[in-house]
Amino acid sequence: MTDRIPPSGLPLASHAPGKAILFGEHAVVFGKTAVVLALDMGTDLEISGLRGPGSSTYNGSERAARGNPYLQTSLRTHPPPQPLDLRCRSQLPRASGLGSSAAFTAGLMAALLGMEGGAERTTLALESFRAERQAQGVGSPVDTSAAVAGGVLSVGARAPGDKLWELPAEDGRPAWHVARLPDPGWTWVVGFTGVPKDTATVVRRVGERVKAPDGPRLLERIEEIALQGCDALRAGDRAAVGRLMNENQRQLVELGISHPRLDDLMRSVEKLAVGAKITGAGGGGSIIVLPGPGDELRVGQAISHAGGVPFVVKVASRGASVQPLTGGPQPPGAGNRRA
């Protein structure tokens, strides 16, 4: 990916997409391969400068700005030339497993780097990952890479595809490679339970689970599924992708990350979906469903009848972007489609 984040003065607007993990969540934290889709629903920021002394504001509030760890971490690492007024509009429910914090962080970091004179997209990926991990304390570069690059990506020590960048890991683990995979052009359905997930807590719980005797083999099986999923995506094989999603879901249940509301949504789509699974940390959050062609609305209705919030989505081809803000708000993001 060669396009740079351009130099940008204030006021400006930025956009970054959300994400859904198709294969390999949790295992990727241990260097295994994951596959992620950038979604055509995301987060828009409008940023202007504040005159005179004071602190930056978030949606008009200094207190909200001080209480946002992603904002504060980003401002500490890339201090702007003056206090900022940030206005945020997001289509991504918070704590839904759809990358709301990564989209916010990548969009903000793109703006901050633009104010510094612009940057390569590789730099944006690294700085966004560092900021989100510092704010959360745990995690992998899956979410921020999707927000920065757009499209379909593989992430991990052995990630197949056209390499975009490499990001450092910790604790002596191999670096994460981020590579691009082809988008088969399908329509997907995301179902949000309405139950917020706690990524840090679930990641730590999974860390304890994989210390069990069968833990390493469980991680290896999840990576096998992800690598087979990469091949199926390249072949445009919808049936194989769906079958592998279902198998990955069984492994995630073994990891212990499900939730009664997730189980409800999974049951609601099992007769309609080619494949379905939890996406993201689990313990709440969302599922991602691959419907049969033309069945998107039926899947969305089933999720709604089960008490979930459905979104019909496609892959966002573009990652984080910045543009001058003139003539009123001009959000660059594509709208999501509720079922």
N, C-alpha and C positions, 0 to 999 in steps of 0.2 A: 504494500500500500504506500503510494508515494505522495499523496496530497498532504500538505502541511496545514497546521492551524495558522491562519493568517494574522498579521498584526491587526489589532483592534483598539480603537479608542472608545471612550464612554460617550453616550450610552450604547449598550449593545444587547443583543439577544443571543441565547444559546439554546441548543436542543440536544438531547441524548436519548437513545431508545432504551426500553426495558429489555428483559431477557426471560427465556424459559430454558431450563436445562433438559436436554433430550435424553442424555445418557451420562452416568458417571458421577453424579453429585456425591459428596463426602469422600469417595475414593480419590478424587482429584487433589484433596488436601494432602494426601500421602504420595503425590506424584503420579498417580494413575491417570489415564486418559478420560476426559469428559468431552461431550459435544453440547454446544449451546447455540440457541437461536436468538438473534436480536429481533425484538418485536416491533411492529409498527404502531406501538403505543409507548409513550415516553414522558419526559419531563422537559418543560420549557422554563427558562429563566430570563427575566428582563433585569438588567443591571445598570444602574446609574450611580454617579458620584454624589456624595453628600458634601455640602459646603461647610467649612469651618471645622472646629474641633469636635470630637465625639467618637462614638463607636459605630460600626456597621450595623445595619438593621436588616431583619428578615421579615418580609411581609409587614413592614412598618414598625417592628418591635425590636428594640435593642435586647430585651430579655430573651426573646425567641432566638435571636442570633447567638447570644452567649450560650444558650442551652442546646445548640445544634453541633454535635461533635464533628460531623463531616465538614461543616462550614468553618469551624474554628481551626481544625487541623489544616485545612487547605489555606486559610489566611495566614497561619503561622509559617508555613513552608514557602508560600509565595505572596508576601505582603503586597497589597495594591498601593498605588501612589496616594490614595485618599480613602477615607471611609466610604463604604458602599451601601447602597440601598438595593436589596435583592427582592424581587417579586417572583414567586414560584407558582407555577400551575402544572400539576401532574395528573396524568391519566392512570398512574400506577398506584393501587392501594398500598398503604404503608404496611410493612411486615407481611407481605403477601407471597414472598418467594419469587417476585417478578422483577427484582433488581431496582427497586425505587432508590435506595441509597447510592447504588453505583451510578445510576443515571444522573442523580443530582450531583454527585461528586465529579463525574466526568464532564458534565456540562459546565460546572463551576470552574474546574481546573482548566478546561479549554479557554474559558473567558480570561482567567488569570494569566495564562501563558500568552494569550493574544495581547493582553495589556503590556506584557514584557517584551513584545516584539515578534511573537509567533514562535512556533516550535514544530519539530517533526512529530508525526503521530506516534512514533515509538516512544518519544519522551512523554507525550500525554498519557500513554498506556502505563508507563512506569510510575509517573507521579500520581495518577488516579488510584492505582493499586496501592501504593504506599499510604496515601491519605486514608483510603477506606480501611485498610488493615490496621492502621494506627488507631482509627476511631473505634473499630470493632474488637480489636485484640486478636482475632483469628481470621482464617479464611484463605481463599485462593484467588488468583486473578481472573477467574471465569467471568464474573459479572461485569467488572470494569472493562475487560477486553471486549466483551460484546457491546458495551456502551460506546467504546472508542472506535471499534472497527466496523460494526454493523455486520449483517450477513450471517452465515453459518460458520462456526469455528470449532476446531478441536484444540484442546488445551491439555498439556501433560508432558511428562518427560519423553514420551514416545509419540507425540501428537502427529498424525499423518496429515498430509495436505500441503498447500503452498505456504511456506513459512512466512509469517509476518514479523514476529519479534520473539525475544526470549526475556523472561523475567526471573529474578533471583528468588530462590526458596530459602528456608531456614533449617537449622538443626542438621546440617550436613546432607539434606535431601537434594536430589538433582533439580536443576532449574526447570521452570515451566516453559515449554515451547508453545507458541500460539500460531496456529496455521488456519488457512481458509479452506473450506469445503464448498462444493457446489450447492446452491439452493434449488431443490427440486420444484419449487413453485407451488407447493401445496398450501391449502388453507387449514389452519389448526384451530382448536377451541381450548381456551384456558378457563378453568373453573376455580374461583376463589371461595374458600370456605367461609370467609368472614372472621376466622380465628387467627389472630396475629401469631406469627412464629417468632421464636427467639433464637437467632442463628448461633450466637456464641454458646448458649446453653446446650443446644442440640449437638453442635460440633464437639463439644467437650464430652457429651454422653456417648457419642459415636466413638470418640477416641478410647474410652474405657471398653466399649464393646469389642473393638478390634484387637484388644489385648488378649481376648479369649483364644483358646487353642485353634478354633476354626476361623479366627479373624483374618489372618493373612490370606487364606484361601478365598474367603468371601470377597476381599478387595480385588484379588486376581480375577475372580469370576466377573465382577462388575466391569473391570477393564476389558476382559475378553468380549463382553457384550458391546461395550463402547466401540472397540475396534471393528467388530463385525458391523455395527451400526454405520460407521464411516463408509465401509464398502457398500452397504445397502443404499445409503444416500447417493453415493457416486453413481450407482446403477439406476437410481430412480425407482427402486423396488419398494413400493408402498407396503405390500404385505410383509416383507421381511422387516422393515422398520417397525411396523406395528407389533409383530411377534417379539422383536427384541425389546421394545418398550415394555411389553407385558412381563417378559423375563426379568428385566431390570427392576420392575416394581416388586417382584417376589423377593429379590435380593434386598431391596430397601426395607421391606417388612421385616426381613431377618435382622437388619441393622437396628430395628426398633424405633424408626422415625415416623411411623404412621400416627393417626389420631382418629377418634371416632367420626369426626366430621369429614375427614379425608376418605375414610372407608365408605361413608354414605355417598359421596360424590362418585367414587369408583364404582360402586354397585349400580348407580343410576345410569351409567354409560356403558356397562359391560356388554350389552346386547347390540349396541349401536356402533361401537368404536372398533376400528382396525387395531388400535393400540392405545393404552392410557397408563399414566403413572404419576406419582408425586413429582413435582418439580421444585428444586431448591432444598432448603434445610429440612423441611417436614416439621412434624409436631404442630401442625396448623398450616396455614398458607394455602397452596394451590395445587391443582393437578393440570397436566397438559394432555390433550386428547388428539389423536389423529383420526378424524372421521373418514368414512367412505366418501367418495366424491358425491357431492350434493346433499350429504347428511349433516352439514354443519348446523343448520337451524334446529334440526331434531335433537342433536346432541346438546346444543345450548338450552333448549327447552327442558330436556331431562335434568340438566344441572340446576336450572332455576326451580323446577318442581321439587328437587331434593334440598332446596334451601341455599344453594350456592349462587354466586354472581358469575354469569358467563361472559366471556369476551371472545368474539370471532376475530382471529388475527392472521396476518401473514408475516413473512420475514421482512424486516427493515433492511434495505440494501445499504443505507448510509449510517455511519456512526456519528459521533458528536460533531457538531458544527457551530460556528459563530458567525454572526452577521451584524452590521450596524443597525441600530434601532432608530429608524426615522419614520416620521409620519404616523406614529402610533404603533401599537403592538402588531408585530408580524410573525407569529410563531411559525417556525419552519417544520414542525413535526406533523406527520400524517395522523388523522384522527383514528381512534379505535372504533371498533364496531361491536356494540353490544348485541348479543343474540336476542 
